Amino acid sequence: MDAGLRYDQLQRLGPRAPWRPLLGVLMLGALVFGAQLVLSVLVGVVLFLTGTPLDEVGDELLGDPVTPAFLALVNLGWAVAIPAVWLVGLALHRQRPGWLASVAGRIRWRWLLVCLGLSVLALLLTLGVAALLPVEATEGMEADTGLNPWSSTVRDFVLVVLLLTPLQAAGEEYVFRGYLTQAFGGLFGRWGDRLGAVVAVVVPALLFALAHGLGQDLPVFFDRFAFGLVAGTLVLLTGGLEAGIAMHVLNNFLAFGVALAFGDMTAALNPTGGSWWTILSTLTQSVGYLLLALWGARRMGVLDRTTRSGGGAILEPRQRPV
Protein backbone atom coordinates (compact mmCIF):
# COMPACT_ATOMS: atom_id res chain seq x y z
CA MET A 1 0.00 0.00 0.00
CA ASP A 2 0.99 3.61 -0.53
CA ALA A 3 2.74 5.50 2.25
CA GLY A 4 2.79 9.22 2.91
CA LEU A 5 -0.67 9.97 1.51
CA ARG A 6 -2.34 13.36 1.82
CA TYR A 7 -5.78 13.58 3.37
CA ASP A 8 -7.47 13.81 -0.04
CA GLN A 9 -5.69 10.60 -1.13
CA LEU A 10 -6.76 8.36 1.76
CA GLN A 11 -9.40 6.51 -0.25
CA ARG A 12 -6.50 4.92 -2.13
CA LEU A 13 -6.05 2.67 0.90
CA GLY A 14 -9.33 0.91 0.17
CA PRO A 15 -11.02 -0.59 -2.89
CA ARG A 16 -10.33 1.69 -5.85
CA ALA A 17 -12.86 2.19 -8.63
CA PRO A 18 -14.20 5.42 -10.16
CA TRP A 19 -17.81 4.52 -9.38
CA ARG A 20 -17.20 4.27 -5.63
CA PRO A 21 -16.73 8.00 -4.83
CA LEU A 22 -19.48 8.94 -7.30
CA LEU A 23 -21.91 6.54 -5.67
CA GLY A 24 -20.67 7.71 -2.28
CA VAL A 25 -21.61 11.32 -3.01
CA LEU A 26 -25.13 10.22 -4.01
CA MET A 27 -25.45 7.93 -0.98
CA LEU A 28 -24.30 10.65 1.37
CA GLY A 29 -26.77 13.16 -0.04
CA ALA A 30 -29.62 10.64 0.29
CA LEU A 31 -28.66 9.70 3.85
CA VAL A 32 -28.37 13.30 5.04
CA PHE A 33 -31.62 14.32 3.35
CA GLY A 34 -33.42 11.25 4.71
CA ALA A 35 -32.13 11.84 8.24
CA GLN A 36 -33.19 15.49 8.13
CA LEU A 37 -36.65 14.46 6.92
CA VAL A 38 -37.03 11.99 9.79
CA LEU A 39 -35.86 14.61 12.29
CA SER A 40 -38.37 17.10 10.89
CA VAL A 41 -41.21 14.63 11.41
CA LEU A 42 -40.08 13.86 14.97
CA VAL A 43 -39.73 17.54 15.88
CA GLY A 44 -43.13 18.25 14.35
CA VAL A 45 -44.73 15.50 16.44
CA VAL A 46 -43.04 16.79 19.61
CA LEU A 47 -44.22 20.35 18.90
CA PHE A 48 -47.79 19.16 18.34
CA LEU A 49 -47.82 17.00 21.46
CA THR A 50 -46.48 19.88 23.57
CA GLY A 51 -49.29 22.22 22.57
CA THR A 52 -48.26 23.90 19.32
CA PRO A 53 -51.31 24.30 17.05
CA LEU A 54 -51.14 22.16 13.94
CA ASP A 55 -51.25 25.16 11.60
CA GLU A 56 -48.19 26.62 13.36
CA VAL A 57 -46.14 23.43 13.27
CA GLY A 58 -45.46 23.91 9.56
CA ASP A 59 -44.18 27.45 10.12
CA GLU A 60 -41.93 26.19 12.90
CA LEU A 61 -40.42 23.52 10.64
CA LEU A 62 -39.89 25.98 7.78
CA GLY A 63 -38.15 28.51 10.00
CA ASP A 64 -40.64 31.30 9.37
CA PRO A 65 -39.63 32.84 11.69
CA VAL A 66 -36.58 31.02 13.05
CA THR A 67 -37.31 29.59 16.49
CA PRO A 68 -35.12 27.66 18.95
CA ALA A 69 -36.84 24.46 17.81
CA PHE A 70 -36.02 25.20 14.16
CA LEU A 71 -32.39 26.06 14.94
CA ALA A 72 -32.11 22.83 16.92
CA LEU A 73 -33.55 20.94 13.94
CA VAL A 74 -31.01 22.51 11.57
CA ASN A 75 -28.13 21.75 13.91
CA LEU A 76 -29.20 18.16 14.52
CA GLY A 77 -29.75 17.69 10.80
CA TRP A 78 -26.08 18.42 10.18
CA ALA A 79 -24.92 16.56 13.28
CA VAL A 80 -26.36 13.29 11.93
CA ALA A 81 -24.24 13.85 8.81
CA ILE A 82 -21.22 12.68 10.80
CA PRO A 83 -22.39 9.06 11.22
CA ALA A 84 -23.70 9.22 7.64
CA VAL A 85 -20.18 10.02 6.42
CA TRP A 86 -18.78 7.19 8.53
CA LEU A 87 -21.34 4.78 7.11
CA VAL A 88 -20.55 5.67 3.49
CA GLY A 89 -16.83 5.38 4.18
CA LEU A 90 -17.28 1.93 5.68
CA ALA A 91 -19.71 0.66 3.05
CA LEU A 92 -17.90 1.81 -0.10
CA HIS A 93 -14.27 2.24 0.90
CA ARG A 94 -13.95 -0.09 3.90
CA GLN A 95 -12.56 2.94 5.70
CA ARG A 96 -12.50 3.22 9.47
CA PRO A 97 -14.24 6.40 10.76
CA GLY A 98 -11.07 7.89 12.21
CA TRP A 99 -9.51 8.23 8.78
CA LEU A 100 -12.20 10.71 7.83
CA ALA A 101 -10.97 12.91 10.69
CA SER A 102 -7.26 13.10 9.87
CA VAL A 103 -4.22 11.32 8.48
CA ALA A 104 -3.53 10.17 12.03
CA GLY A 105 -6.68 8.05 11.96
CA ARG A 106 -8.38 10.09 14.71
CA ILE A 107 -9.34 13.57 15.86
CA ARG A 108 -6.18 15.26 17.18
CA TRP A 109 -7.78 16.93 20.19
CA ARG A 110 -4.76 18.95 21.31
CA TRP A 111 -4.40 20.40 17.81
CA LEU A 112 -8.14 21.16 17.72
CA LEU A 113 -7.89 23.16 20.96
CA VAL A 114 -4.92 25.10 19.61
CA CYS A 115 -6.89 25.87 16.46
CA LEU A 116 -9.74 27.26 18.55
CA GLY A 117 -7.29 29.67 20.16
CA LEU A 118 -5.80 30.65 16.81
CA SER A 119 -9.27 31.26 15.38
CA VAL A 120 -9.94 33.72 18.22
CA LEU A 121 -6.77 35.62 17.28
CA ALA A 122 -7.82 35.74 13.63
CA LEU A 123 -11.26 36.97 14.67
CA LEU A 124 -9.81 39.78 16.79
CA LEU A 125 -7.66 40.83 13.85
CA THR A 126 -10.72 40.81 11.60
CA LEU A 127 -12.79 42.90 14.01
CA GLY A 128 -9.96 45.42 14.15
CA VAL A 129 -9.89 45.74 10.38
CA ALA A 130 -13.69 45.82 10.10
CA ALA A 131 -13.86 48.71 12.58
CA LEU A 132 -11.81 50.83 10.18
CA LEU A 133 -13.99 50.14 7.14
CA PRO A 134 -17.28 51.75 6.10
CA VAL A 135 -18.94 48.38 6.25
CA GLU A 136 -22.70 48.24 5.94
CA ALA A 137 -24.16 45.85 8.49
CA THR A 138 -25.59 42.74 6.89
CA GLU A 139 -29.25 42.00 7.29
CA GLY A 140 -30.03 40.64 10.74
CA MET A 141 -26.67 41.70 12.14
CA GLU A 142 -27.33 45.38 12.84
CA ALA A 143 -25.71 46.57 16.05
CA ASP A 144 -27.14 50.08 16.20
CA THR A 145 -30.58 49.28 17.56
CA GLY A 146 -29.49 48.60 21.13
CA LEU A 147 -29.17 45.39 23.08
CA ASN A 148 -32.05 42.95 22.69
CA PRO A 149 -33.93 42.25 25.94
CA TRP A 150 -33.37 38.94 27.70
CA SER A 151 -36.26 36.51 27.40
CA SER A 152 -37.04 32.82 27.61
CA THR A 153 -36.73 32.63 23.82
CA VAL A 154 -33.25 34.15 23.91
CA ARG A 155 -32.35 31.72 26.70
CA ASP A 156 -33.49 28.77 24.58
CA PHE A 157 -31.52 30.07 21.59
CA VAL A 158 -28.39 30.37 23.74
CA LEU A 159 -28.74 26.78 24.94
CA VAL A 160 -29.22 25.48 21.40
CA VAL A 161 -26.23 27.44 20.10
CA LEU A 162 -23.91 26.34 22.90
CA LEU A 163 -24.92 22.68 22.88
CA LEU A 164 -25.64 21.93 19.22
CA THR A 165 -23.87 24.46 17.01
CA PRO A 166 -20.44 22.76 17.45
CA LEU A 167 -22.03 19.52 16.22
CA GLN A 168 -23.58 21.33 13.26
CA ALA A 169 -20.25 22.89 12.31
CA ALA A 170 -18.44 19.56 12.65
CA GLY A 171 -21.13 17.86 10.55
CA GLU A 172 -20.70 20.32 7.69
CA GLU A 173 -16.92 19.88 7.84
CA TYR A 174 -17.21 16.08 7.76
CA VAL A 175 -19.38 16.35 4.64
CA PHE A 176 -17.69 19.10 2.62
CA ARG A 177 -14.08 19.00 3.83
CA GLY A 178 -14.26 15.34 4.80
CA TYR A 179 -15.94 12.88 2.48
CA LEU A 180 -16.28 15.21 -0.52
CA THR A 181 -12.61 16.20 -0.30
CA GLN A 182 -11.52 12.57 -0.29
CA ALA A 183 -14.03 11.59 -2.96
CA PHE A 184 -13.06 14.30 -5.47
CA GLY A 185 -9.38 14.01 -4.55
CA GLY A 186 -9.46 10.29 -5.19
CA LEU A 187 -11.47 10.62 -8.39
CA PHE A 188 -9.40 13.35 -10.06
CA GLY A 189 -6.10 12.34 -8.50
CA ARG A 190 -5.93 9.61 -11.13
CA TRP A 191 -4.88 12.33 -13.59
CA GLY A 192 -2.26 13.83 -11.28
CA ASP A 193 -1.83 14.65 -7.62
CA ARG A 194 -1.89 18.40 -8.23
CA LEU A 195 -5.15 18.23 -10.15
CA GLY A 196 -6.63 16.03 -7.45
CA ALA A 197 -5.61 18.51 -4.75
CA VAL A 198 -7.08 21.52 -6.59
CA VAL A 199 -10.39 19.80 -7.34
CA ALA A 200 -10.56 18.42 -3.77
CA VAL A 201 -10.44 21.99 -2.43
CA VAL A 202 -12.37 24.01 -5.02
CA VAL A 203 -15.37 21.77 -5.76
CA PRO A 204 -16.39 21.14 -2.10
CA ALA A 205 -15.93 24.87 -1.41
CA LEU A 206 -18.27 25.71 -4.27
CA LEU A 207 -20.84 23.13 -3.15
CA PHE A 208 -20.56 24.43 0.42
CA ALA A 209 -21.37 27.98 -0.69
CA LEU A 210 -24.25 26.83 -2.92
CA ALA A 211 -25.69 24.68 -0.12
CA HIS A 212 -26.45 27.84 1.85
CA GLY A 213 -29.15 28.86 -0.61
CA LEU A 214 -29.62 30.41 -4.03
CA GLY A 215 -31.04 33.64 -2.59
CA GLN A 216 -27.69 34.92 -1.33
CA ASP A 217 -26.07 37.74 -3.25
CA LEU A 218 -22.47 37.76 -4.48
CA PRO A 219 -20.76 39.24 -1.38
CA VAL A 220 -22.40 36.64 0.89
CA PHE A 221 -21.63 33.86 -1.60
CA PHE A 222 -18.01 35.02 -1.84
CA ASP A 223 -17.67 35.00 1.95
CA ARG A 224 -18.80 31.37 2.15
CA PHE A 225 -16.79 30.30 -0.87
CA ALA A 226 -13.65 31.91 0.59
CA PHE A 227 -14.30 30.10 3.89
CA GLY A 228 -14.54 26.80 2.01
CA LEU A 229 -11.31 27.43 0.13
CA VAL A 230 -9.40 28.24 3.33
CA ALA A 231 -10.87 25.30 5.25
CA GLY A 232 -10.17 22.94 2.33
CA THR A 233 -6.61 24.17 1.96
CA LEU A 234 -6.02 23.67 5.67
CA VAL A 235 -7.32 20.10 5.45
CA LEU A 236 -4.63 19.26 2.92
CA LEU A 237 -1.83 21.26 4.59
CA THR A 238 -2.54 20.06 8.14
CA GLY A 239 -3.84 16.59 7.28
CA GLY A 240 -7.25 16.77 8.95
CA LEU A 241 -10.52 18.50 9.74
CA GLU A 242 -9.53 20.08 13.06
CA ALA A 243 -8.55 23.53 11.76
CA GLY A 244 -11.70 23.86 9.67
CA ILE A 245 -13.95 22.71 12.52
CA ALA A 246 -12.42 25.25 14.91
CA MET A 247 -12.87 28.15 12.48
CA HIS A 248 -16.41 27.03 11.62
CA VAL A 249 -17.49 26.77 15.26
CA LEU A 250 -16.16 30.20 16.14
CA ASN A 251 -17.71 31.83 13.05
CA ASN A 252 -21.12 30.42 13.92
CA PHE A 253 -20.82 31.38 17.58
CA LEU A 254 -20.03 34.95 16.53
CA ALA A 255 -22.83 35.19 13.96
CA PHE A 256 -25.48 33.76 16.27
CA GLY A 257 -24.20 35.69 19.28
CA VAL A 258 -24.38 39.05 17.50
CA ALA A 259 -27.83 38.19 16.14
CA LEU A 260 -29.13 37.30 19.60
CA ALA A 261 -27.61 40.37 21.20
CA PHE A 262 -28.42 43.02 18.61
CA GLY A 263 -30.24 41.65 15.60
CA ASP A 264 -32.62 39.02 14.34
CA MET A 265 -31.95 35.28 14.21
CA THR A 266 -34.11 34.74 11.12
CA ALA A 267 -32.07 37.16 9.01
CA ALA A 268 -28.79 35.92 10.51
CA LEU A 269 -29.53 32.31 9.59
CA ASN A 270 -30.59 33.23 6.05
CA PRO A 271 -28.65 36.35 5.03
CA THR A 272 -29.40 37.49 1.51
CA GLY A 273 -27.70 40.87 1.40
CA GLY A 274 -24.16 41.98 1.99
CA SER A 275 -21.69 44.70 1.13
CA TRP A 276 -18.63 44.34 -1.09
CA TRP A 277 -16.72 46.08 1.70
CA THR A 278 -17.04 42.89 3.72
CA ILE A 279 -14.63 41.19 1.31
CA LEU A 280 -11.75 43.02 2.98
CA SER A 281 -12.67 41.74 6.42
CA THR A 282 -13.38 38.28 4.95
CA LEU A 283 -9.92 38.14 3.38
CA THR A 284 -8.35 39.38 6.61
CA GLN A 285 -9.90 36.57 8.61
CA SER A 286 -9.34 33.88 5.96
CA VAL A 287 -5.71 34.71 5.18
CA GLY A 288 -4.93 35.55 8.82
CA TYR A 289 -6.30 32.27 10.11
CA LEU A 290 -4.61 30.32 7.33
CA LEU A 291 -1.20 31.76 8.22
CA LEU A 292 -1.74 31.32 11.96
CA ALA A 293 -2.86 27.71 11.55
CA LEU A 294 0.09 26.84 9.32
CA TRP A 295 2.45 28.47 11.83
CA GLY A 296 0.85 26.53 14.68
CA ALA A 297 0.97 23.27 12.76
CA ARG A 298 4.64 23.76 12.02
CA ARG A 299 5.43 24.57 15.65
CA MET A 300 3.54 21.51 16.89
CA GLY A 301 4.82 19.18 14.19
CA VAL A 302 1.32 18.41 12.93
CA LEU A 303 1.58 15.89 10.11
CA ASP A 304 -0.07 16.50 6.74
CA ARG A 305 0.48 12.95 5.48
CA THR A 306 0.21 9.42 6.75
CA THR A 307 3.37 7.98 8.26
CA ARG A 308 2.52 4.38 7.55
CA SER A 309 1.16 2.26 4.73
CA GLY A 310 -2.38 2.42 6.00
CA GLY A 311 -2.38 -0.46 8.45
CA GLY A 312 -5.57 -0.28 10.48
CA ALA A 313 -7.16 2.21 8.09
CA ILE A 314 -9.13 -0.40 6.20
CA LEU A 315 -11.51 -3.02 7.52
CA GLU A 316 -10.23 -6.31 6.18
CA PRO A 317 -12.69 -9.07 5.26
CA ARG A 318 -13.17 -11.63 8.00
CA GLN A 319 -11.13 -14.79 7.59
CA ARG A 320 -13.20 -17.89 7.01
CA PRO A 321 -12.39 -20.79 9.34
CA VAL A 322 -10.41 -23.57 7.69
Sequence and secondary structure as in RCSB ss.txt:
>XXXX:A:sequence
MDAGLRYDQLQRLGPRAPWRPLLGVLMLGALVFGAQLVLSVLVGVVLFLTGTPLDEVGDELLGDPVTPAFLALVN
LGWAVAIPAVWLVGLALHRQRPGWLASVAGRIRWRWLLVCLGLSVLALLLTLGVAALLPVEATEGMEADTGLNPW
SSTVRDFVLVVLLLTPLQAAGEEYVFRGYLTQAFGGLFGRWGDRLGAVVAVVVPALLFALAHGLGQDLPVFFDRF
AFGLVAGTLVLLTGGLEAGIAMHVLNNFLAFGVALAFGDMTAALNPTGGSWWTILSTLTQSVGYLLLALWGARRM
GVLDRTTRSGGGAILEPRQRPV
>XXXX:A:secstr
   S BGGGGGGGS   THHHHHHHHHHHHHHHHHHHHHHHHHHHHHHHTT  HHHHHHHHHTSS  HHHHHHHH
HHHHTHHHHHHHHHHHHH B GGGGTBTTSS  HHHHHHHHHHHHHHHHHHHHHHTTS     TT   SS     
 HHHHHHHHHHHHHHHHHHHHHIIIIIIIHHHHHHHHHGGG HHHHHHHHHHHHHHHHHHTT TT  HHHHHHHH
HHHHHHHHHHHHHTBSHHHHHHHHHHHHHHHHHHHHHS HHHHHS     TTHHHHHHHHHHHHHHHHHHHHHHH
T  SB SSS TTTB        
